[in-house]
Amino acid sequence: MSKEKSITLHWIPAQTGIQGNETADSYAKKATTRPNIEKIPKKSFKQLKNAISNVQIQIWQERWASSTTKNGRHTEKLIPAVSIHMKKFSHFIVQFLSGHGRFPAYFVRFGRSLNIKCPCGAVGDTLHYVVNCPFTEKYAKKLIYDKDNLSTILHREENLGLLHSIYQEVNNLVPQV
């Protein structure tokens, strides 16, 4: 017992009269008249990771630059641009960067002392000992940096050793609280 099946082929000129085909044709014609290609190529995982990292760093930089805390402003003068690259500093350099340490101004700020003065008579904050204290002058005058751009003080390796020496001198100079 055999069943016969027949197949009929039809030709449709230019897809005329078939709604889906006409819609596809109209979009294809519109696309040929556009000056730019709007398709954005897909990014690799690495490209996406870098893009996300760049956005995070940009947000971090904006927060860093707009910080209103006293120590934040001090540190931002020394490190104006954030970075994911770690730098290793001695604890004395970290004290210089953060403004925390054995400085009269720091002790007064946290209620550990009433005397804000360095033994030389000036306000004993972090920058005083680096810029104009006669007790640390022998090291400070050897520092090489742009006086109008304090962040340049960290650009030279020899400055780090001098800053370290300045803060060792401060440790000897400022009484224990």
DRENNU-655145 format. One record per residue: residue number from 1; residue in three letters; x negated, y, z negated of N, C-alpha, C, O in turn. Coordinates in nm, 2 decimals. Atoms other than C-alpha are relative to their C-alpha. Last residue first. Example, Ala and Ser with C-alpha at 12.3 -4.5 7.8 and 13.67 -1.06 7.14 Angstrom:
BEGIN
   k   r     nX     nY     nZ    caX    caY    caZ     cX     cY     cZ     oX     oY     oZ
   2 SER   0.09  -0.11   0.00  -1.37  -0.11  -0.71   0.08   0.11  -0.08   0.03   0.22  -0.09
   1 ALA  -0.09  -0.12   0.00  -1.23  -0.45  -0.78  -0.09   0.12   0.00  -0.19   0.12  -0.07
% end
This chain:
BEGIN
   k   r     nX     nY     nZ    caX    caY    caZ     cX     cY     cZ     oX     oY     oZ
 177 VAL  -0.13  -0.04   0.06  -5.17   6.23  -7.57   0.07  -0.12  -0.05   0.19  -0.11  -0.10
 176 GLN  -0.10   0.11   0.00  -5.54   6.16  -7.50   0.13   0.06  -0.07   0.12   0.14  -0.16
 175 PRO  -0.02   0.09   0.12  -5.73   6.48  -7.44   0.11  -0.10   0.01   0.20  -0.08   0.09
 174 VAL  -0.13  -0.02   0.06  -5.80   6.61  -7.09   0.02  -0.10  -0.12   0.00  -0.22  -0.11
 173 LEU  -0.03  -0.13   0.04  -6.16   6.63  -7.00   0.12   0.02  -0.07   0.13   0.09  -0.18
 172 ASN   0.09  -0.03   0.11  -6.28   6.27  -6.98   0.03   0.14  -0.06   0.01   0.16  -0.18
 171 ASN  -0.02   0.10   0.11  -5.98   6.16  -6.78  -0.09   0.03  -0.12  -0.05   0.02  -0.23
 170 VAL  -0.12  -0.05   0.07  -6.01   6.48  -6.57   0.03  -0.10  -0.11   0.07  -0.05  -0.22
 169 GLU   0.04  -0.12   0.07  -6.37   6.38  -6.48   0.12   0.05  -0.08   0.11   0.09  -0.20
 168 GLN   0.08   0.05   0.11  -6.26   6.04  -6.37  -0.04   0.11  -0.10  -0.03   0.10  -0.22
 167 TYR  -0.09   0.05   0.10  -6.00   6.22  -6.17  -0.06  -0.08  -0.11   0.00  -0.09  -0.22
 166 ILE  -0.07  -0.11   0.06  -6.26   6.43  -5.99   0.10  -0.05  -0.11   0.11   0.00  -0.22
 165 SER   0.09  -0.06   0.10  -6.48   6.12  -5.93   0.07   0.12  -0.07   0.05   0.14  -0.19
 164 HIS   0.01   0.10   0.11  -6.19   5.94  -5.76  -0.09   0.06  -0.11  -0.05   0.05  -0.23
 163 LEU  -0.12  -0.01   0.07  -6.12   6.25  -5.55   0.00  -0.10  -0.12   0.04  -0.06  -0.23
 162 LEU   0.00  -0.12   0.08  -6.48   6.25  -5.45   0.12   0.02  -0.08   0.11   0.06  -0.20
 161 GLY   0.09   0.02   0.11  -6.47   5.88  -5.35  -0.01   0.13  -0.08  -0.02   0.12  -0.21
 160 LEU  -0.06   0.09   0.10  -6.16   5.94  -5.15  -0.09  -0.02  -0.12  -0.04  -0.03  -0.23
 159 ASN  -0.08  -0.08   0.08  -6.32   6.25  -4.98   0.07  -0.09  -0.11   0.09  -0.05  -0.22
 158 GLU   0.08  -0.06   0.11  -6.60   6.03  -4.85   0.09   0.08  -0.09   0.05   0.09  -0.21
 157 GLU   0.03   0.10   0.10  -6.34   5.82  -4.65  -0.08   0.06  -0.12  -0.06   0.02  -0.24
 156 ARG   0.14   0.04   0.00  -6.22   6.12  -4.46  -0.02  -0.09  -0.12   0.02  -0.07  -0.23
 155 HIS   0.05   0.05  -0.13  -5.86   6.16  -4.35  -0.14  -0.05  -0.01  -0.19  -0.12   0.08
 154 LEU   0.00   0.15   0.01  -5.71   6.18  -4.71  -0.06  -0.06   0.13  -0.08  -0.18   0.14
 153 ILE   0.09   0.04   0.11  -5.79   6.55  -4.75  -0.02  -0.15   0.00  -0.12  -0.20  -0.04
 152 THR   0.12   0.03  -0.07  -5.62   6.62  -4.41  -0.11  -0.05  -0.11  -0.21  -0.10  -0.07
 151 SER   0.00   0.14  -0.04  -5.29   6.61  -4.59  -0.13  -0.05   0.06  -0.16  -0.17   0.06
 150 LEU   0.05   0.08   0.11  -5.37   6.94  -4.76  -0.01  -0.15   0.04  -0.09  -0.22  -0.01
 149 ASN  -0.07   0.13  -0.03  -5.31   7.13  -4.43  -0.06  -0.10  -0.10  -0.16  -0.18  -0.07
 148 ASP  -0.14  -0.03  -0.03  -5.40   7.50  -4.48   0.08  -0.13   0.02   0.21  -0.12   0.04
 147 LYS  -0.07  -0.06   0.12  -5.72   7.42  -4.66   0.14   0.03   0.02   0.22   0.04  -0.07
 146 ASP  -0.06  -0.13  -0.04  -5.82   7.19  -4.38   0.07   0.06  -0.11   0.17   0.00  -0.16
 145 TYR  -0.14   0.00  -0.04  -6.04   6.92  -4.54   0.05   0.14   0.05  -0.02   0.24   0.01
 144 ILE  -0.01  -0.06  -0.13  -6.39   6.84  -4.65   0.14  -0.03   0.05   0.18  -0.14   0.07
 143 LEU  -0.12   0.05  -0.08  -6.43   6.78  -5.02   0.00   0.07   0.13  -0.01   0.20   0.14
 142 LYS   0.05   0.09  -0.10  -6.78   6.87  -5.15   0.11  -0.06   0.09   0.08  -0.12   0.20
 141 LYS   0.06  -0.08  -0.11  -6.66   7.18  -5.33  -0.06  -0.09   0.11  -0.09  -0.03   0.21
 140 ALA  -0.10  -0.07  -0.09  -6.42   6.96  -5.53  -0.06   0.08   0.12  -0.01   0.08   0.23
 139 TYR  -0.06   0.10  -0.09  -6.69   6.73  -5.67   0.09   0.07   0.10   0.08   0.04   0.22
 138 LYS   0.12   0.07  -0.07  -6.91   7.00  -5.84   0.05  -0.11   0.10  -0.03  -0.13   0.19
 137 GLU   0.05  -0.07  -0.12  -6.59   7.20  -5.90  -0.11  -0.07   0.07  -0.12  -0.06   0.19
 136 THR   0.01   0.10  -0.11  -6.43   6.95  -6.14  -0.06   0.06   0.13  -0.07  -0.01   0.23
 135 PHE   0.05   0.13   0.06  -6.48   7.15  -6.46  -0.02  -0.11   0.10  -0.09  -0.20   0.08
 134 PRO   0.15  -0.01   0.01  -6.45   7.49  -6.28  -0.06  -0.13  -0.05  -0.18  -0.16  -0.03
 133 CYS   0.04   0.02   0.14  -6.10   7.39  -6.17  -0.15   0.01  -0.01  -0.22  -0.07   0.06
 132 ASN   0.06  -0.11   0.06  -5.99   7.54  -5.83  -0.04  -0.01  -0.15  -0.04   0.09  -0.22
 131 VAL   0.02  -0.13  -0.08  -5.87   7.31  -5.56  -0.09   0.10  -0.08  -0.17   0.16  -0.02
 130 VAL   0.06   0.02  -0.14  -5.89   6.95  -5.67  -0.04   0.13   0.06  -0.14   0.13   0.13
 129 TYR   0.13   0.07   0.02  -5.83   6.99  -6.05  -0.07  -0.02   0.14  -0.19  -0.04   0.14
 128 HIS   0.09  -0.08   0.07  -5.56   7.25  -5.99  -0.14  -0.06   0.00  -0.24   0.00   0.03
 127 LEU   0.07  -0.08  -0.10  -5.39   7.03  -5.73  -0.10   0.09  -0.07  -0.21   0.12  -0.01
 126 THR   0.08   0.08  -0.09  -5.29   6.77  -5.99  -0.09   0.09   0.09  -0.21   0.07   0.10
 125 ASP  -0.07   0.10  -0.08  -5.15   7.01  -6.25  -0.10  -0.06   0.10  -0.22  -0.03   0.10
 124 GLY   0.07   0.13  -0.03  -5.34   7.17  -6.54   0.09  -0.10   0.08   0.12  -0.20   0.03
 123 VAL  -0.10   0.11   0.01  -5.20   7.53  -6.53  -0.07  -0.13   0.05  -0.12  -0.14   0.16
 122 ALA  -0.10   0.00  -0.10  -5.51   7.75  -6.57   0.10  -0.11  -0.02   0.07  -0.20  -0.10
 121 GLY  -0.11  -0.11   0.01  -5.69   7.82  -6.89   0.10   0.00   0.10   0.21   0.06   0.08
 120 CYS   0.05  -0.12  -0.06  -6.02   7.63  -6.83   0.10   0.12  -0.01   0.07   0.23   0.02
 119 PRO   0.09  -0.07   0.09  -5.92   7.36  -7.08  -0.06   0.13   0.06  -0.10   0.22  -0.02
 118 CYS   0.13   0.06  -0.01  -5.63   7.29  -6.85  -0.09   0.07  -0.10  -0.07   0.18  -0.13
 117 LYS   0.12  -0.06  -0.05  -5.30   7.44  -6.96  -0.12  -0.10   0.00  -0.13  -0.19  -0.08
 116 ILE   0.01   0.03  -0.14  -4.96   7.28  -6.99  -0.13   0.04   0.06  -0.16   0.02   0.18
 115 ASN   0.11  -0.07  -0.06  -4.97   7.25  -7.37  -0.02  -0.04   0.15  -0.06  -0.15   0.18
 114 LEU  -0.05  -0.14  -0.02  -4.64   7.14  -7.52  -0.10   0.09   0.07  -0.07   0.20   0.11
 113 SER   0.09  -0.11   0.05  -4.72   6.77  -7.49   0.07   0.13   0.02   0.16   0.14   0.10
 112 ARG   0.11   0.07   0.08  -4.55   6.43  -7.43  -0.10   0.11  -0.06  -0.18   0.08  -0.15
 111 GLY  -0.02  -0.03   0.14  -4.22   6.59  -7.32  -0.11  -0.07  -0.09  -0.09  -0.09  -0.21
 110 PHE  -0.06   0.12   0.06  -4.23   6.43  -6.97   0.01   0.01  -0.16   0.03  -0.09  -0.22
 109 ARG  -0.12   0.03  -0.07  -4.29   6.76  -6.79   0.07  -0.12  -0.06   0.20  -0.12  -0.06
 108 VAL  -0.10  -0.10   0.04  -4.54   6.87  -7.05   0.13  -0.04   0.07   0.24  -0.04   0.00
 107 PHE  -0.04   0.03   0.14  -4.75   6.55  -7.00   0.11   0.09  -0.05   0.20   0.05  -0.12
 106 TYR  -0.07   0.13   0.00  -4.75   6.59  -6.62   0.05  -0.03  -0.15   0.17  -0.07  -0.17
 105 ALA  -0.14  -0.03  -0.05  -4.85   6.96  -6.65   0.09  -0.13   0.00   0.21  -0.12  -0.02
 104 PRO  -0.08  -0.07   0.09  -5.14   6.86  -6.88   0.14   0.03   0.05   0.24   0.02  -0.02
 103 PHE   0.00  -0.14  -0.04  -5.27   6.60  -6.63   0.09   0.08  -0.10   0.20   0.03  -0.13
 102 ARG   0.04  -0.07   0.12  -5.36   6.25  -6.73  -0.01   0.15   0.03  -0.13   0.20   0.02
 101 GLY   0.13   0.04   0.05  -5.16   6.08  -6.45  -0.03   0.09  -0.12   0.06   0.15  -0.18
 100 HIS  -0.01   0.06   0.13  -4.87   6.13  -6.23  -0.14  -0.04  -0.05  -0.22  -0.09   0.03
  99 GLY  -0.01  -0.10   0.11  -4.89   6.38  -5.95   0.02  -0.06  -0.14   0.04   0.02  -0.23
  98 SER  -0.13   0.00   0.07  -4.80   6.11  -5.70   0.01   0.11  -0.10   0.13   0.15  -0.13
  97 LEU  -0.11   0.00  -0.10  -5.09   6.14  -5.45   0.14   0.02  -0.07   0.22   0.09  -0.01
  96 PHE   0.01  -0.13  -0.08  -5.35   6.24  -5.71   0.12   0.01   0.09   0.18   0.12   0.10
  95 GLN  -0.04  -0.11   0.09  -5.23   5.96  -5.94  -0.01   0.13   0.07   0.08   0.22   0.05
  94 VAL  -0.15   0.01   0.01  -5.25   5.72  -5.65   0.05   0.11  -0.10   0.16   0.16  -0.07
  93 ILE  -0.05  -0.06  -0.12  -5.61   5.84  -5.59   0.16   0.00   0.00   0.22   0.09   0.04
  92 PHE   0.02  -0.14   0.01  -5.69   5.76  -5.95   0.05   0.07   0.12   0.11   0.18   0.11
  91 HIS  -0.11  -0.06   0.08  -5.53   5.42  -5.92  -0.02   0.15  -0.02   0.08   0.22  -0.05
  90 SER   0.02   0.02   0.14  -5.76   5.34  -5.64   0.11   0.06  -0.08   0.19   0.14  -0.03
  89 PHE   0.07  -0.11   0.07  -5.61   5.35  -5.29  -0.02  -0.05  -0.15   0.05  -0.13  -0.20
  88 LYS   0.04   0.04   0.14  -5.51   5.07  -5.05  -0.08   0.12  -0.06  -0.19   0.16  -0.01
  87 LYS   0.13  -0.05   0.03  -5.32   5.18  -4.74  -0.03  -0.03  -0.15   0.06  -0.03  -0.24
  86 MET   0.04  -0.02   0.14  -5.03   4.99  -4.61  -0.14   0.05  -0.01  -0.23   0.02   0.07
  85 HIS   0.14   0.05   0.01  -4.91   5.04  -4.25  -0.05   0.03  -0.14  -0.06   0.15  -0.18
  84 ILE  -0.02   0.14   0.06  -4.53   5.08  -4.26  -0.14  -0.06  -0.02  -0.15  -0.17  -0.07
  83 SER   0.06   0.10  -0.08  -4.58   5.46  -4.22   0.02  -0.14  -0.07   0.02  -0.15  -0.19
  82 VAL  -0.01   0.14   0.06  -4.42   5.77  -4.35  -0.06  -0.10   0.10  -0.08  -0.07   0.22
  81 ALA  -0.07   0.10  -0.09  -4.55   6.11  -4.22   0.00  -0.14  -0.07  -0.10  -0.19  -0.11
  80 PRO  -0.12  -0.06  -0.06  -4.63   6.41  -4.45   0.08  -0.10   0.09   0.20  -0.09   0.11
  79 ILE  -0.03   0.11  -0.10  -4.87   6.22  -4.68   0.13   0.05   0.07   0.24   0.00   0.03
  78 LEU   0.12   0.08  -0.03  -5.04   6.49  -4.88   0.02  -0.11   0.10  -0.07  -0.14   0.17
  77 LYS   0.11  -0.09  -0.05  -4.77   6.75  -4.87  -0.12  -0.08   0.04  -0.19  -0.04   0.13
  76 GLU  -0.03  -0.03  -0.14  -4.51   6.48  -4.90  -0.10   0.09   0.06  -0.13   0.08   0.18
  75 THR   0.05   0.11  -0.08  -4.67   6.37  -5.23   0.02   0.02   0.15  -0.06  -0.02   0.23
  74 HIS   0.15   0.00   0.02  -4.62   6.71  -5.39  -0.06  -0.11   0.09  -0.15  -0.09   0.17
  73 ARG   0.05  -0.11  -0.08  -4.26   6.74  -5.25  -0.16   0.00  -0.01  -0.22   0.03   0.10
  72 GLY  -0.02   0.03  -0.15  -4.17   6.40  -5.38  -0.06   0.10   0.09  -0.12   0.07   0.19
  71 ASN   0.11   0.09  -0.04  -4.33   6.48  -5.72   0.01  -0.04   0.15  -0.09  -0.06   0.22
  70 LYS   0.13  -0.07   0.01  -4.11   6.78  -5.76  -0.11  -0.09   0.05  -0.19  -0.05   0.13
  69 THR   0.07   0.02   0.13  -3.80   6.60  -5.64  -0.13   0.06   0.01  -0.20   0.07   0.11
  68 THR   0.00  -0.12   0.08  -3.61   6.75  -5.34  -0.07  -0.02  -0.14  -0.07   0.08  -0.22
  67 SER   0.01   0.03   0.14  -3.68   6.49  -5.07   0.00   0.13  -0.08  -0.06   0.23  -0.04
  66 SER  -0.10  -0.08   0.07  -3.59   6.62  -4.73   0.01  -0.02  -0.15   0.11   0.02  -0.21
  65 ALA   0.02  -0.14  -0.02  -3.91   6.51  -4.55   0.11   0.09  -0.07   0.08   0.21  -0.10
  64 TRP   0.13  -0.05   0.06  -3.90   6.17  -4.70  -0.01   0.15   0.01  -0.05   0.21  -0.09
  63 ARG  -0.02   0.00   0.14  -3.53   6.12  -4.62  -0.12   0.05  -0.07  -0.12   0.13  -0.17
  62 GLU  -0.09  -0.11   0.03  -3.59   6.22  -4.26   0.03   0.01  -0.15   0.03   0.12  -0.20
  61 GLN   0.07  -0.12  -0.02  -3.90   5.99  -4.24   0.09   0.12  -0.04   0.05   0.22  -0.10
  60 TRP   0.09  -0.02   0.11  -3.70   5.70  -4.38  -0.08   0.13   0.00  -0.09   0.20  -0.10
  59 ILE  -0.09  -0.03   0.12  -3.43   5.75  -4.13  -0.09   0.02  -0.12  -0.06   0.11  -0.20
  58 GLN  -0.05  -0.13  -0.02  -3.69   5.76  -3.85   0.09   0.05  -0.12   0.08   0.16  -0.16
  57 ILE   0.11  -0.09   0.03  -3.87   5.45  -3.99   0.05   0.15   0.02   0.01   0.24  -0.06
  56 GLN   0.02   0.01   0.15  -3.54   5.26  -3.99  -0.11   0.10  -0.04  -0.09   0.17  -0.14
  55 VAL  -0.12  -0.07   0.06  -3.46   5.37  -3.63  -0.02   0.01  -0.15   0.00   0.11  -0.21
  54 ASN   0.02  -0.14  -0.03  -3.81   5.26  -3.52   0.11   0.09  -0.06   0.08   0.20  -0.11
  53 SER   0.11  -0.05   0.09  -3.77   4.93  -3.69  -0.02   0.14   0.02  -0.04   0.22  -0.08
  52 ILE  -0.05  -0.01   0.14  -3.44   4.87  -3.52  -0.10   0.05  -0.09  -0.07   0.14  -0.18
  51 ALA  -0.10  -0.11   0.00  -3.59   4.95  -3.18   0.06   0.02  -0.14   0.07   0.13  -0.18
  50 ASN   0.07  -0.13   0.00  -3.89   4.73  -3.25   0.09   0.12   0.00   0.06   0.22  -0.07
  49 LYS   0.07  -0.01   0.14  -3.67   4.43  -3.35  -0.07   0.13  -0.01  -0.07   0.20  -0.11
  48 LEU  -0.10  -0.04   0.10  -3.46   4.49  -3.04  -0.05   0.02  -0.13  -0.02   0.11  -0.20
  47 GLN  -0.04  -0.13  -0.03  -3.76   4.49  -2.81   0.10   0.05  -0.10   0.10   0.16  -0.15
  46 LYS   0.11  -0.09   0.05  -3.90   4.18  -2.98   0.04   0.14   0.02   0.01   0.23  -0.06
  45 PHE   0.00  -0.01   0.15  -3.57   4.00  -2.94  -0.10   0.09  -0.05  -0.08   0.17  -0.14
  44 SER   0.05   0.12   0.07  -3.57   4.09  -2.57   0.01   0.01  -0.15   0.04   0.12  -0.20
  43 LYS   0.13  -0.01   0.07  -3.35   4.36  -2.44  -0.04  -0.13  -0.06   0.04  -0.21  -0.10
  42 LYS   0.01   0.06   0.13  -3.06   4.31  -2.19  -0.14   0.02  -0.05  -0.24   0.01   0.02
  41 PRO   0.06   0.14   0.01  -3.06   4.54  -1.89  -0.01  -0.04  -0.15  -0.03   0.04  -0.24
  40 ILE   0.12  -0.01   0.09  -2.82   4.83  -1.91  -0.05  -0.14  -0.01   0.01  -0.23  -0.05
  39 LYS   0.03   0.12   0.08  -2.57   4.83  -1.62  -0.13   0.01  -0.07  -0.24   0.05  -0.02
  38 GLU  -0.04  -0.02   0.14  -2.47   5.18  -1.52  -0.04  -0.12  -0.09  -0.02  -0.12  -0.21
  37 ILE  -0.05   0.13   0.05  -2.65   5.19  -1.19   0.02   0.01  -0.15  -0.06   0.06  -0.22
  36 ASN   0.08   0.07   0.10  -2.67   5.54  -1.07   0.06  -0.13  -0.03   0.18  -0.16  -0.03
  35 PRO   0.14  -0.03  -0.02  -2.54   5.73  -0.76  -0.10  -0.08  -0.09  -0.21  -0.10  -0.06
  34 ARG   0.05  -0.06   0.12  -2.21   5.55  -0.74  -0.15   0.03   0.02  -0.22  -0.05   0.08
  33 THR   0.01  -0.15  -0.01  -2.07   5.50  -0.39  -0.06   0.07  -0.12  -0.07   0.19  -0.12
  32 THR   0.10  -0.03  -0.11  -2.14   5.12  -0.36  -0.01   0.15   0.01  -0.11   0.20   0.07
  31 ALA   0.14   0.02   0.05  -1.97   5.06  -0.70  -0.10   0.05   0.10  -0.21   0.09   0.07
  30 LYS   0.03  -0.11   0.09  -1.64   5.22  -0.58  -0.15  -0.02  -0.05  -0.22   0.09  -0.06
  29 LYS   0.02  -0.12  -0.09  -1.64   4.97  -0.28  -0.03   0.12  -0.09  -0.12   0.20  -0.05
  28 ALA   0.12   0.02  -0.08  -1.69   4.67  -0.51  -0.03   0.13   0.08  -0.14   0.17   0.09
  27 TYR   0.11  -0.03   0.09  -1.42   4.80  -0.75  -0.13  -0.01   0.07  -0.22   0.06   0.04
  26 SER   0.00  -0.15   0.03  -1.17   4.83  -0.46  -0.11   0.03  -0.10  -0.18   0.13  -0.08
  25 ASP   0.05  -0.08  -0.11  -1.26   4.48  -0.33  -0.01   0.15  -0.03  -0.11   0.21   0.00
  24 ALA   0.15   0.03  -0.01  -1.21   4.32  -0.67  -0.06   0.08   0.11  -0.17   0.14   0.09
  23 THR   0.06  -0.08   0.12  -0.87   4.49  -0.70  -0.15  -0.02   0.00  -0.22   0.08  -0.02
  22 GLU   0.00  -0.14  -0.03  -0.78   4.36  -0.35  -0.06   0.09  -0.11  -0.13   0.19  -0.08
  21 ASN   0.10  -0.02  -0.10  -0.88   4.01  -0.44  -0.01   0.15   0.04  -0.12   0.20   0.06
  20 GLY   0.13   0.01   0.07  -0.68   4.01  -0.76  -0.11   0.03   0.10  -0.21   0.09   0.06
  19 GLN   0.03  -0.10   0.10  -0.37   4.14  -0.58  -0.14   0.00  -0.06  -0.21   0.10  -0.06
  18 ILE   0.02   0.07   0.12  -0.37   3.91  -0.28  -0.05   0.10  -0.10  -0.16   0.15  -0.09
  17 GLY  -0.12   0.05   0.06  -0.21   4.09   0.01  -0.02  -0.08  -0.13   0.08  -0.11  -0.19
  16 THR  -0.11  -0.09   0.01  -0.52   4.12   0.22   0.13  -0.06  -0.06   0.16  -0.18  -0.04
  15 GLN  -0.07   0.01   0.13  -0.81   3.91   0.14   0.12   0.09  -0.02   0.15   0.12  -0.13
  14 ALA   0.05  -0.10   0.10  -0.99   4.04   0.44   0.07   0.00  -0.13   0.09   0.10  -0.19
  13 PRO   0.09  -0.11  -0.05  -0.79   3.81   0.68  -0.02   0.10  -0.11   0.07   0.16  -0.16
  12 ILE  -0.07  -0.12   0.04  -0.64   3.50   0.50  -0.10   0.11   0.04  -0.21   0.12  -0.02
  11 TRP   0.09  -0.11   0.00  -0.72   3.17   0.68   0.07   0.13  -0.04   0.18   0.16   0.01
  10 HIS  -0.06  -0.13  -0.05  -0.52   2.87   0.58  -0.11   0.11   0.00  -0.19   0.11  -0.09
   9 LEU   0.08  -0.12   0.02  -0.63   2.51   0.55   0.06   0.12   0.05   0.12   0.12   0.16
   8 THR  -0.03  -0.10  -0.10  -0.38   2.22   0.51  -0.09   0.12  -0.04  -0.09   0.16  -0.15
   7 ILE   0.05  -0.13   0.05  -0.47   1.90   0.34   0.02   0.10   0.11  -0.01   0.07   0.23
   6 SER   0.04  -0.10  -0.10  -0.27   1.59   0.39  -0.05   0.12  -0.06   0.00   0.17  -0.17
   5 LYS   0.01  -0.13   0.06  -0.24   1.28   0.17  -0.04   0.09   0.11  -0.13   0.06   0.20
   4 GLU   0.07  -0.10  -0.08  -0.13   0.95   0.29   0.01   0.13  -0.07   0.11   0.17  -0.12
   3 LYS  -0.08  -0.13   0.00  -0.05   0.68   0.04  -0.08   0.09   0.09  -0.20   0.10   0.08
   2 SER   0.09  -0.12  -0.01  -0.17   0.32   0.11   0.09   0.13   0.00   0.20   0.13   0.06
   1 MET  -0.08  -0.12   0.00   0.00   0.00   0.00  -0.09   0.13   0.00  -0.16   0.15  -0.10
% end
